[in-house]
Amino acid sequence: MAELKTLQLNIARVDGPVFAGEVISVTVPGSEGEMTLLADHTPLVSALRAGTITARLTDGTSQEFAVTAGTLEVSHNTVTILL
């Protein structure tokens, strides 16, 4: 089986980090609708609306984070989310 590509996910609030690690995918509530980001995604900046961020971890599990609003940036296989 081929090795899954990963990307770095960093989620932070003003008071400190929420999550930092390698993930297979991350699904976010973008301002124009839900979107799933995978490795090698094109660069992107988007506002986030209220909803849930779902990170699919490399061990096959998922982790969810509630969000009321935020900003997302995708660049060089790194997803940075500021809440």
Kinemage of the C-alpha trace (Angstrom):
@kinemage 1
@onewidth
@group {chain A} dominant
@subgroup {mainchain}
@vectorlist {calphas} color= white
{ca met a 1} P 0.000 0.000 0.000
{ca ala a 2} L 1.284 3.461 -0.854
{ca glu a 3} L 2.191 5.776 1.993
{ca leu a 4} L -0.411 8.465 2.623
{ca lys a 5} L 0.711 12.033 2.108
{ca thr a 6} L 0.311 14.291 5.123
{ca leu a 7} L 0.215 17.963 5.887
{ca gln a 8} L 1.040 19.975 8.985
{ca leu a 9} L -1.960 21.372 10.860
{ca asn a 10} L -1.559 24.226 13.331
{ca ile a 11} L -4.608 25.558 15.186
{ca ala a 12} L -4.111 28.448 17.615
{ca arg a 13} L -6.056 30.937 19.680
{ca val a 14} L -4.787 34.239 21.034
{ca asp a 15} L -4.080 32.549 24.374
{ca gly a 16} L -2.004 29.715 22.871
{ca pro a 17} L -1.880 26.637 20.636
{ca val a 18} L -4.863 24.286 20.337
{ca phe a 19} L -3.371 21.596 18.060
{ca ala a 20} L -0.141 21.039 16.145
{ca gly a 21} L 0.663 17.883 14.229
{ca glu a 22} L 0.665 15.878 11.027
{ca val a 23} L -2.745 15.014 9.552
{ca ile a 24} L -4.046 13.229 6.473
{ca ser a 25} L -6.827 15.768 5.920
{ca val a 26} L -8.646 18.616 7.604
{ca thr a 27} L -12.259 19.621 6.968
{ca val a 28} L -13.243 23.191 7.826
{ca pro a 29} L -16.392 25.345 7.702
{ca gly a 30} L -15.229 27.902 5.142
{ca ser a 31} L -17.080 31.153 4.638
{ca glu a 32} L -18.495 29.842 1.336
{ca gly a 33} L -19.114 26.271 2.546
{ca glu a 34} L -17.378 23.227 3.955
{ca met a 35} L -14.060 22.214 2.384
{ca thr a 36} L -11.611 19.365 2.898
{ca leu a 37} L -7.892 20.043 2.511
{ca leu a 38} L -5.363 17.365 1.553
{ca ala a 39} L -1.593 17.322 1.036
{ca asp a 40} L -0.338 19.433 -1.897
{ca his a 41} L -3.405 21.718 -1.766
{ca thr a 42} L -3.051 24.954 -3.678
{ca pro a 43} L -2.292 28.044 -1.533
{ca leu a 44} L -5.459 29.491 -0.027
{ca val a 45} L -6.671 32.068 2.485
{ca ser a 46} L -10.258 31.903 3.758
{ca ala a 47} L -12.460 33.152 6.559
{ca leu a 48} L -14.120 30.466 8.679
{ca arg a 49} L -17.693 30.499 9.923
{ca ala a 50} L -19.182 28.753 12.956
{ca gly a 51} L -18.982 24.980 12.818
{ca thr a 52} L -16.573 22.131 13.410
{ca ile a 53} L -13.010 21.551 12.240
{ca thr a 54} L -12.342 17.831 11.737
{ca ala a 55} L -8.744 16.629 11.531
{ca arg a 56} L -8.124 13.098 10.226
{ca leu a 57} L -4.997 11.960 12.053
{ca thr a 58} L -2.272 9.666 10.717
{ca asp a 59} L -3.356 6.841 13.074
{ca gly a 60} L -6.791 6.736 11.400
{ca thr a 61} L -8.671 8.531 14.173
{ca ser a 62} L -10.319 11.935 13.930
{ca gln a 63} L -10.232 14.907 16.249
{ca glu a 64} L -12.845 17.686 16.233
{ca phe a 65} L -12.590 21.333 17.282
{ca ala a 66} L -15.520 23.744 17.642
{ca val a 67} L -15.070 27.092 15.916
{ca thr a 68} L -17.202 30.230 16.003
{ca ala a 69} L -15.053 32.203 13.531
{ca gly a 70} L -11.468 32.289 12.340
{ca thr a 71} L -9.002 32.543 9.501
{ca leu a 72} L -7.386 29.753 7.500
{ca glu a 73} L -4.182 29.812 5.475
{ca val a 74} L -2.827 26.941 3.347
{ca ser a 75} L 0.759 27.162 2.083
{ca his a 76} L 3.571 24.634 1.453
{ca asn a 77} L 1.671 21.642 2.929
{ca thr a 78} L 0.892 23.579 6.095
{ca val a 79} L -2.591 24.564 7.247
{ca thr a 80} L -2.655 27.363 9.819
{ca ile a 81} L -5.930 28.199 11.531
{ca leu a 82} L -6.272 31.207 13.823
{ca leu a 83} L -9.378 31.171 16.002
